[in-house]
Amino acid sequence: MTTTAAPKLPVWVRGDTNAFFGFGVNVLVNVLTLTALCIGVIQMPASDVFGVILPALGVALVAGNVYYTWLARRLAAKEGRSDVTALPYGPSVPHMFIVIFVIMLPIYLTTGDAVRAWTAGIAWAFIIGVIVLIGAFVGPYIRKYTPRAALLGTLAGISITFISMNPAGNMWNYAWIALPVFGLLLIGLLTDIRLPFNFPIGLAALLVGTAIGWVGGAMSVPDVTAAAKDIAFAFPHFKLDLLVDGLRDMAPLLATAIPLGVYNFTEAMTNVESAATAGDRYNLRSVLLADGAGAVIGSCLGSPFPPAVYVGHPGWKAAGGRTGYSMATGVVIALLCFFGLFGLLGSIFPTAAIVPILLYIGLLIGAQAFQATPRAHAAAVVAALIPNIASWATGQMDNTLAAAGTTAAEVGTGALAGAGVVYDGLKTLGEGAILAGLVLGAIVAFIIDKRFWHAAAFAGAGTVLSFIGLIHAEKVQWNADGQVSLGYLFLTIVCVIFALTKPAPRVPDEAELALMREGVEGNAFTEAPEGGVPTPRKEEPAVS
């Protein structure tokens, strides 16, 4: 008797090449950005940035991406599939700016001591990691009982604002470089058109943009020569003394670390939901434990930049990426970090040739929020978007006022309101945007479904979260914003009153039922029985 062996899962497929160049460029941009922020904003010595921070980040990235490659291959083996795509992993983009401008810069401006600012950033990243580790045991339950429209709508809000808008602005500063690159990416990744010899479209787009930039005079040979002199190997090593110094003054860091730790596991939760929508169901707890461990390990080695699962899994899956692209990205980026090559790369590749990939990801995630949720929940998706848009908008206002040497408080909210700027309301709406978007989107989705007890539960959660300052408040404290908490409390009462009337839940239409039958499943309220009314499902064993 003969037995047929299961087909061997390839380490690398053709689509991994496209995904590698796309995702690798994405991470490359982010590491180049954080390098520039450390040196240009905090005035850290280049030796500390290239000799400590980047090697520490490199360790976290290579470990995380290898882990997520293993997780994907395990899922593929268990389900007998060859189309599983690994989760993308890199330095968290929102946290990258927050740790620089909210944690490190104020300390540097007050003390003039870049090292003290650095130690505070390291301690903050460590606290973030611990909170995410705790979230590993809470997040799965939040995901199970939260409507998909709230999860994906929140993710789309991040993608449209923080991931897409700044790259789009950079693109139009050098549109003559960026738009041809963007066009190539759209043609290669959103259509079935392929380049001759199946040449990777991501690499082709980068080479074309770089060639245009050099021919057009946007780049400089002396800059490349100067950057090449800074290349040197740096081996990562523990910086526990810096971490301990930062933790000695931990209390002020908690005000941002607690809500942003919640943000981290909420964002990871929405990204896992996004991957499930695309067909790859990962265990959320395994993801959160890896993210938390990455932040803790990185901070112990001297990095103030927590890594995280990235937005964009569906985009890399659509590009043909499977399991190899993630590990290759982690290894290559780590080597670049260890050898201090980011200064050189920044002088060779025009930024405008790199950032269009981020706008592409924004398009994919924004579209997915509407395509993979019931049409009836479109308003809930928009509701989940709004807090993130408010957060981004007020951030732009604050940065503009700071550049002019003033603040919103100095200008006066009356003067701003007179100019048509609703600053205070947008600031309140945008605080804790990820969690606020999830709560608001869930309330709207459950009201649409006439599931008023569930809507009341999320409105009640909004009452508690706003009262302690995790949403709609500048810092965590008791009675952080009473008027917002009162508003959520009154909304809870309204939902309870309607729940007592016992209305029949909304019946899904045919398109929604077809979406469910395709296996697009994510939480306890996305499946429908024979009668057509969604009911909670039993939690299936997840792949860890």
C-alpha positions as CSV (number, residue, x, y, z in Angstrom):
1,M,0.0,0.0,0.0
2,T,1.4,3.4,-0.9
3,T,0.6,6.7,0.7
4,T,0.7,10.1,-1.0
5,A,2.7,12.7,0.9
6,A,1.2,16.1,1.4
7,P,2.6,18.6,-1.0
8,K,5.5,20.5,0.4
9,L,4.8,24.2,1.1
10,P,7.3,26.3,-0.9
11,V,9.5,28.7,1.1
12,W,9.2,31.3,-1.7
13,V,6.7,31.9,-4.5
14,R,6.7,34.4,-7.3
15,G,4.2,36.7,-5.5
16,D,6.5,36.9,-2.5
17,T,8.9,38.9,-4.6
18,N,6.2,41.6,-5.3
19,A,5.2,41.6,-1.6
20,F,8.8,41.7,-0.4
21,F,9.6,44.8,-2.4
22,G,6.3,46.4,-1.5
23,F,6.4,45.6,2.2
24,G,10.1,46.0,2.4
25,V,9.9,49.5,1.0
26,N,7.1,50.2,3.5
27,V,9.2,49.3,6.5
28,L,12.2,51.0,4.9
29,V,10.3,54.3,4.7
30,N,9.3,54.0,8.3
31,V,12.8,53.3,9.6
32,L,14.2,56.1,7.5
33,T,11.6,58.4,9.1
34,L,12.2,57.4,12.7
35,T,16.0,57.8,12.1
36,A,15.4,61.3,10.8
37,L,13.2,62.2,13.7
38,C,15.7,61.0,16.3
39,I,18.6,63.0,14.7
40,G,16.7,66.0,13.4
41,V,14.0,66.6,16.2
42,I,15.5,65.2,19.4
43,Q,19.1,66.0,18.3
44,M,20.4,62.6,19.3
45,P,23.9,61.8,18.3
46,A,24.0,59.7,15.1
47,S,26.2,57.2,16.9
48,D,23.4,56.4,19.4
49,V,20.8,56.2,16.7
50,F,22.9,54.0,14.3
51,G,24.8,52.1,17.0
52,V,22.0,51.3,19.5
53,I,18.4,52.2,18.4
54,L,18.5,50.7,14.9
55,P,20.2,47.5,15.9
56,A,17.7,47.1,18.8
57,L,14.9,47.6,16.4
58,G,16.5,45.2,13.9
59,V,16.5,42.4,16.5
60,A,12.8,42.9,17.2
61,L,11.9,43.0,13.5
62,V,13.8,39.9,12.5
63,A,12.4,37.9,15.5
64,G,8.9,39.1,14.9
65,N,8.8,38.5,11.1
66,V,10.4,35.0,11.5
67,Y,7.7,34.2,14.1
68,Y,4.9,35.4,11.8
69,T,6.3,33.4,8.9
70,W,6.2,30.3,11.1
71,L,2.7,31.1,12.2
72,A,1.6,31.4,8.6
73,R,3.2,28.1,7.6
74,R,1.6,26.4,10.6
75,L,-1.8,27.7,9.5
76,A,-1.2,26.6,5.9
77,A,-0.2,23.1,7.0
78,K,-3.2,22.8,9.3
79,E,-5.7,23.9,6.7
80,G,-4.0,22.2,3.8
81,R,-3.7,25.5,1.9
82,S,-0.8,27.1,0.0
83,D,-2.3,30.6,-0.2
84,V,-1.9,31.7,3.4
85,T,-0.2,35.1,3.7
86,A,1.9,36.0,6.7
87,L,1.0,39.0,8.8
88,P,3.2,42.1,8.1
89,Y,5.2,43.3,11.1
90,G,7.3,46.5,11.6
91,P,7.7,49.6,13.8
92,S,4.3,51.1,14.7
93,V,3.8,54.2,12.6
94,P,1.5,56.2,15.0
95,H,3.6,55.3,18.0
96,M,6.7,56.4,16.1
97,F,5.4,60.0,15.9
98,I,3.8,59.9,19.4
99,V,6.9,58.8,21.2
100,I,9.0,61.5,19.5
101,F,6.6,64.5,19.7
102,V,4.6,63.6,22.8
103,I,7.1,61.9,25.1
104,M,10.7,62.7,24.0
105,L,10.5,66.2,22.5
106,P,8.9,67.9,25.5
107,I,11.5,66.4,27.8
108,Y,14.3,67.5,25.4
109,L,13.0,71.0,25.1
110,T,12.6,71.3,28.9
111,T,16.0,69.8,29.9
112,G,18.1,70.1,26.7
113,D,19.2,66.5,27.5
114,A,18.6,64.1,24.5
115,V,19.7,61.1,26.6
116,R,17.1,61.8,29.2
117,A,14.5,62.1,26.5
118,W,15.7,58.8,25.1
119,T,15.4,57.0,28.5
120,A,11.8,58.2,28.8
121,G,11.0,56.9,25.3
122,I,12.5,53.5,26.2
123,A,10.5,53.3,29.4
124,W,7.3,54.3,27.5
125,A,7.9,51.6,24.9
126,F,8.4,49.0,27.7
127,I,5.1,50.0,29.4
128,I,3.4,49.8,26.0
129,G,4.7,46.2,25.6
130,V,3.5,45.2,29.1
131,I,0.0,46.5,28.4
132,V,-0.2,44.7,25.1
133,L,0.8,41.5,26.8
134,I,-2.1,42.0,29.2
135,G,-4.3,42.8,26.2
136,A,-3.5,39.3,24.8
137,F,-5.9,37.9,27.4
138,V,-8.6,40.6,26.9
139,G,-8.5,41.3,23.1
140,P,-9.9,38.0,21.9
141,Y,-13.2,38.7,23.8
142,I,-13.4,42.2,22.4
143,R,-13.0,40.9,18.9
144,K,-15.6,38.2,19.4
145,Y,-18.4,40.6,20.3
146,T,-17.6,43.6,18.2
147,P,-19.2,44.1,14.8
148,R,-16.9,43.8,11.8
149,A,-18.0,47.3,10.6
150,A,-16.5,48.8,13.8
151,L,-13.3,46.9,13.6
152,L,-12.6,47.4,9.9
153,G,-14.0,51.0,10.0
154,T,-11.6,51.9,12.7
155,L,-8.7,50.3,10.7
156,A,-9.8,52.2,7.6
157,G,-9.7,55.4,9.7
158,I,-6.1,54.8,10.7
159,S,-5.2,53.9,7.1
160,I,-6.8,56.9,5.4
161,T,-5.4,59.4,7.9
162,F,-2.2,58.4,9.5
163,I,-1.0,55.9,6.9
164,S,-2.1,57.6,3.7
165,M,-2.4,61.4,4.1
166,N,1.3,62.3,4.9
167,P,2.6,60.1,2.1
168,A,0.0,61.6,-0.3
169,G,1.3,65.1,0.7
170,N,4.9,64.0,0.1
171,M,3.9,62.6,-3.3
172,W,2.3,65.8,-4.5
173,N,5.4,67.8,-3.4
174,Y,7.2,65.8,-6.1
175,A,4.4,64.6,-8.2
176,W,6.6,64.3,-11.3
177,I,8.4,61.5,-9.4
178,A,5.6,60.0,-7.4
179,L,2.7,59.7,-9.8
180,P,4.4,57.4,-12.4
181,V,5.4,55.2,-9.4
182,F,1.9,55.2,-8.1
183,G,0.5,54.4,-11.5
184,L,2.9,51.4,-11.9
185,L,1.8,50.1,-8.5
186,L,-1.9,50.4,-9.3
187,I,-1.5,48.6,-12.7
188,G,0.7,45.8,-11.3
189,L,-1.2,45.2,-8.0
190,L,-4.9,46.0,-8.9
191,T,-5.1,44.5,-12.4
192,D,-4.0,41.2,-14.0
193,I,-1.4,42.9,-16.1
194,R,2.2,41.7,-15.6
195,L,5.5,43.1,-16.7
196,P,7.7,41.2,-19.2
197,F,9.4,38.2,-17.6
198,N,7.2,38.7,-14.6
199,F,9.5,41.4,-13.3
200,P,8.4,42.5,-9.8
201,I,6.2,45.5,-10.1
202,G,7.3,46.9,-6.7
203,L,10.9,46.9,-7.7
204,A,10.2,48.3,-11.1
205,A,8.2,51.2,-9.6
206,L,11.0,52.0,-7.2
207,L,13.7,51.9,-9.9
208,V,11.6,54.1,-12.3
209,G,11.0,56.7,-9.5
210,T,14.6,56.7,-8.5
211,A,15.8,57.1,-12.1
212,I,13.4,60.0,-12.6
213,G,14.5,61.6,-9.4
214,W,18.2,61.4,-10.2
215,V,17.8,62.5,-13.8
216,G,15.6,65.4,-12.7
217,G,18.2,66.6,-10.1
218,A,16.2,65.8,-6.9
219,M,19.1,63.7,-5.6
220,S,22.7,64.7,-4.8
221,V,26.0,62.7,-5.3
222,P,27.8,64.5,-2.4
223,D,24.9,63.4,0.0
224,V,25.5,59.8,-1.0
225,T,29.3,60.1,-0.5
226,A,28.8,61.7,2.9
227,A,26.3,59.0,4.0
228,A,28.6,56.2,2.8
229,K,31.2,57.3,5.3
230,D,28.8,56.5,8.2
231,I,28.5,52.8,7.4
232,A,29.7,50.7,10.3
233,F,28.5,47.4,11.9
234,A,26.8,47.8,15.3
235,F,26.0,44.7,17.4
236,P,22.8,45.0,19.5
237,H,23.3,44.8,23.3
238,F,21.2,45.3,26.4
239,K,20.6,48.9,27.7
240,L,18.9,48.0,30.9
241,D,20.5,51.0,32.7
242,L,18.7,53.4,30.4
243,L,15.4,51.5,30.8
244,V,15.7,51.6,34.6
245,D,16.5,55.3,34.5
246,G,13.4,55.9,32.5
247,L,11.2,53.8,34.7
248,R,12.2,55.9,37.8
249,D,9.9,58.6,36.6
250,M,7.2,56.4,35.2
251,A,4.0,58.1,36.4
252,P,3.9,60.9,33.7
253,L,4.3,58.2,31.0
254,L,1.3,56.2,32.1
255,A,-1.1,59.0,30.9
256,T,-0.2,58.2,27.3
257,A,1.1,54.6,27.6
258,I,-2.2,53.2,29.0
259,P,-4.5,54.4,26.2
260,L,-1.8,53.8,23.5
261,G,-1.2,50.3,24.9
262,V,-5.0,49.8,24.5
263,Y,-4.6,51.3,21.0
264,N,-1.9,48.7,20.2
265,F,-4.0,45.7,21.0
266,T,-7.1,47.2,19.5
267,E,-5.1,47.9,16.3
268,A,-3.7,44.4,16.3
269,M,-7.3,43.1,16.8
270,T,-8.5,45.0,13.8
271,N,-5.6,43.9,11.7
272,V,-6.3,40.2,12.6
273,E,-9.9,40.8,11.7
274,S,-8.7,42.3,8.4
275,A,-6.6,39.1,7.7
276,A,-9.6,36.9,8.6
277,T,-11.7,38.8,6.1
278,A,-9.0,38.0,3.5
279,G,-9.2,34.3,4.4
280,D,-6.4,33.8,6.9
281,R,-7.7,33.3,10.5
282,Y,-4.9,33.9,13.0
283,N,-5.1,33.5,16.8
284,L,-5.3,37.0,18.2
285,R,-3.7,36.0,21.5
286,S,-0.6,34.7,19.7
287,V,-0.3,37.9,17.7
288,L,-0.7,40.1,20.8
289,L,1.9,38.1,22.8
290,A,4.4,38.6,19.9
291,D,3.7,42.3,19.7
292,G,4.0,42.8,23.4
293,A,7.2,40.7,23.6
294,G,8.7,42.7,20.6
295,A,8.2,46.0,22.4
296,V,9.6,44.7,25.7
297,I,12.7,43.2,24.0
298,G,13.3,46.2,21.8
299,S,13.1,48.6,24.8
300,C,15.5,46.4,26.8
301,L,18.0,46.8,23.9
302,G,17.5,50.6,23.7
303,S,14.7,51.1,21.2
304,P,11.8,53.5,22.0
305,F,9.8,52.3,19.0
306,P,7.3,49.5,19.7
307,P,6.8,47.1,16.7
308,A,3.4,45.9,15.7
309,V,1.4,43.9,13.2
310,Y,0.9,46.2,10.3
311,V,-2.2,47.4,8.4
312,G,-2.1,45.9,4.9
313,H,-2.3,42.1,5.0
314,P,-5.0,42.0,2.3
315,G,-2.8,44.2,0.0
316,W,0.2,41.8,0.3
317,K,-2.1,38.8,-0.2
318,A,-3.5,40.5,-3.3
319,A,0.0,41.1,-4.5
320,G,0.7,37.3,-4.3
321,G,2.7,37.3,-1.1
322,R,2.5,34.2,1.0
323,T,5.0,33.2,3.8
324,G,8.4,34.1,2.5
325,Y,8.1,37.8,2.1
326,S,7.7,38.5,5.8
327,M,10.8,36.6,6.9
328,A,12.8,38.1,4.0
329,T,11.7,41.6,5.0
330,G,12.7,41.1,8.7
331,V,16.1,39.7,7.8
332,V,17.0,42.3,5.2
333,I,15.8,45.3,7.3
334,A,17.7,43.9,10.3
335,L,20.9,43.6,8.3
336,L,20.4,47.2,7.1
337,C,20.0,48.3,10.8
338,F,23.1,46.3,12.0
339,F,25.3,47.8,9.3
340,G,24.0,51.4,9.6
341,L,22.9,51.6,6.0
342,F,19.8,53.7,6.4
343,G,21.6,57.0,6.0
344,L,23.0,55.7,2.7
345,L,19.7,54.4,1.4
346,G,18.0,57.7,2.3
347,S,20.4,59.5,0.1
348,I,19.9,57.1,-2.9
349,F,16.2,56.6,-3.1
350,P,13.9,59.7,-3.4
351,T,11.2,59.7,-0.7
352,A,8.6,60.4,-3.4
353,A,9.5,57.1,-5.1
354,I,9.0,55.2,-1.9
355,V,5.8,56.6,-0.2
356,P,3.3,55.7,-3.0
357,I,3.2,52.2,-1.6
358,L,1.7,53.5,1.6
359,L,-1.1,55.3,-0.3
360,Y,-1.8,52.0,-2.1
361,I,-2.2,50.3,1.2
362,G,-4.5,53.0,2.3
363,L,-6.7,52.5,-0.7
364,L,-6.9,48.7,-0.1
365,I,-7.8,49.0,3.6
366,G,-10.3,51.8,3.1
367,A,-12.0,49.8,0.3
368,Q,-12.1,46.6,2.4
369,A,-14.0,48.2,5.2
370,F,-16.9,48.7,2.9
371,Q,-16.6,45.6,0.8
372,A,-16.3,43.0,3.6
373,T,-19.0,44.3,5.8
374,P,-22.8,44.3,5.3
375,R,-24.1,47.1,3.1
376,A,-26.5,48.0,5.8
377,H,-23.5,48.7,8.1
378,A,-21.9,51.3,5.8
379,A,-23.0,54.1,8.2
380,A,-21.3,52.3,11.0
381,V,-18.0,52.1,9.0
382,V,-18.2,55.9,8.5
383,A,-18.9,56.4,12.2
384,A,-15.8,54.4,13.1
385,L,-13.7,56.5,10.6
386,I,-14.7,59.9,12.1
387,P,-12.6,59.9,15.4
388,N,-9.5,59.0,13.5
389,I,-10.1,61.8,11.0
390,A,-10.7,64.2,14.0
391,S,-7.4,63.0,15.6
392,W,-5.5,63.5,12.4
393,A,-7.0,67.0,11.8
394,T,-6.3,68.3,15.2
395,G,-2.8,67.0,15.0
396,Q,-2.3,69.0,11.8
397,M,-3.7,72.1,13.5
398,D,-1.4,71.7,16.5
399,N,1.6,71.2,14.3
400,T,0.7,74.3,12.3
401,L,0.2,76.4,15.3
402,A,3.5,75.1,16.8
403,A,5.4,76.0,13.7
404,A,4.0,79.6,14.1
405,G,5.3,79.7,17.6
406,T,1.9,79.5,19.3
407,T,-0.8,77.0,20.5
408,A,-4.5,76.6,20.3
409,A,-4.8,77.8,23.9
410,E,-2.8,81.0,23.2
411,V,-4.9,81.7,20.0
412,G,-8.1,81.1,21.9
413,T,-10.9,78.7,21.0
414,G,-13.2,81.7,20.5
415,A,-10.9,83.1,17.7
416,L,-10.6,79.6,16.2
417,A,-14.4,79.1,16.3
418,G,-14.8,82.5,14.6
419,A,-12.6,81.3,11.8
420,G,-14.8,78.2,11.4
421,V,-12.5,75.8,13.2
422,V,-14.3,73.6,15.8
423,Y,-11.0,72.8,17.6
424,D,-12.2,71.8,21.1
425,G,-14.9,69.4,19.8
426,L,-12.6,67.8,17.3
427,K,-9.8,67.5,19.9
428,T,-12.2,65.8,22.3
429,L,-13.6,63.5,19.6
430,G,-10.2,62.5,18.4
431,E,-8.6,61.6,21.8
432,G,-8.2,57.8,22.0
433,A,-9.4,57.6,18.4
434,I,-8.9,53.9,17.9
435,L,-10.9,52.9,20.9
436,A,-13.4,55.7,20.3
437,G,-14.0,54.6,16.7
438,L,-14.5,51.0,17.7
439,V,-17.1,52.0,20.4
440,L,-18.9,54.5,18.1
441,G,-19.0,52.1,15.1
442,A,-20.3,49.2,17.2
443,I,-23.1,51.4,18.6
444,V,-24.2,52.4,15.2
445,A,-24.0,48.9,13.8
446,F,-26.1,47.4,16.6
447,I,-28.7,50.2,16.3
448,I,-29.0,49.5,12.6
449,D,-29.5,45.8,13.4
450,K,-32.0,46.7,16.1
451,R,-29.9,44.9,18.7
452,F,-30.4,47.6,21.3
453,W,-29.1,45.6,24.3
454,H,-25.7,45.2,22.5
455,A,-25.8,48.9,21.6
456,A,-26.5,49.8,25.2
457,A,-23.5,47.6,26.3
458,F,-21.1,49.5,24.0
459,A,-22.6,52.9,25.0
460,G,-22.1,51.9,28.6
461,A,-18.5,51.0,27.8
462,G,-18.2,54.5,26.3
463,T,-19.4,55.9,29.5
464,V,-16.8,54.2,31.6
465,L,-13.9,54.7,29.1
466,S,-14.6,58.4,28.7
467,F,-15.0,58.8,32.5
468,I,-11.5,57.4,33.2
469,G,-9.9,59.2,30.2
470,L,-9.2,56.3,27.8
471,I,-11.3,58.0,25.1
472,H,-12.2,61.6,24.5
473,A,-9.7,62.9,27.1
474,E,-6.1,64.1,27.0
475,K,-5.0,61.9,29.9
476,V,-6.1,59.0,32.1
477,Q,-7.7,60.3,35.2
478,W,-10.9,60.0,37.3
479,N,-13.8,62.0,35.8
480,A,-11.6,62.9,32.8
481,D,-14.5,64.5,30.8
482,G,-17.8,64.5,32.6
483,Q,-19.9,65.9,29.8
484,V,-18.8,63.2,27.4
485,S,-19.5,60.5,29.9
486,L,-22.9,61.9,30.6
487,G,-23.6,61.9,26.9
488,Y,-22.7,58.2,26.6
489,L,-24.8,57.5,29.7
490,F,-27.9,59.2,28.2
491,L,-27.3,57.2,25.0
492,T,-27.2,54.0,27.0
493,I,-30.6,54.9,28.6
494,V,-32.0,55.6,25.1
495,C,-30.8,52.2,23.9
496,V,-32.2,50.4,27.0
497,I,-35.6,52.0,26.5
498,F,-35.8,50.7,22.9
499,A,-34.5,47.3,23.9
500,L,-37.4,46.9,26.3
501,T,-39.8,47.2,23.4
502,K,-38.3,43.9,22.1
503,P,-38.0,44.8,18.4
504,A,-37.3,42.0,15.9
505,P,-33.6,42.1,14.8
506,R,-32.9,43.2,11.3
507,V,-33.0,40.4,8.7
508,P,-29.9,40.3,6.4
509,D,-30.5,40.8,2.7
510,E,-29.3,38.3,0.0
511,A,-26.0,40.1,-0.6
512,E,-25.2,40.0,3.1
513,L,-26.1,36.3,3.3
514,A,-23.9,35.6,0.3
515,L,-21.1,37.4,2.0
516,M,-21.5,35.2,5.0
517,R,-21.7,32.0,2.9
518,E,-18.4,32.9,1.3
519,G,-16.8,32.2,4.7
520,V,-16.1,35.8,5.6
521,E,-16.4,35.3,9.3
522,G,-15.0,37.2,12.2
523,N,-17.0,37.6,15.3
524,A,-20.1,36.3,17.1
525,F,-22.6,38.4,15.2
526,T,-21.6,37.9,11.5
527,E,-23.2,34.6,10.8
528,A,-26.8,33.9,10.0
529,P,-28.8,30.7,10.5
530,E,-31.3,29.2,8.1
531,G,-33.9,31.8,9.1
532,G,-31.7,34.7,8.1
533,V,-31.2,36.4,11.4
534,P,-27.5,36.7,12.6
535,T,-26.9,34.9,15.9
536,P,-23.8,34.5,18.1
537,R,-21.6,31.6,17.0
538,K,-19.5,29.4,19.2
539,E,-15.9,30.3,19.2
540,E,-14.0,27.9,17.0
541,P,-10.6,26.6,18.0
542,A,-8.1,29.2,16.7
543,V,-4.7,28.5,15.2
544,S,-1.9,29.5,17.5
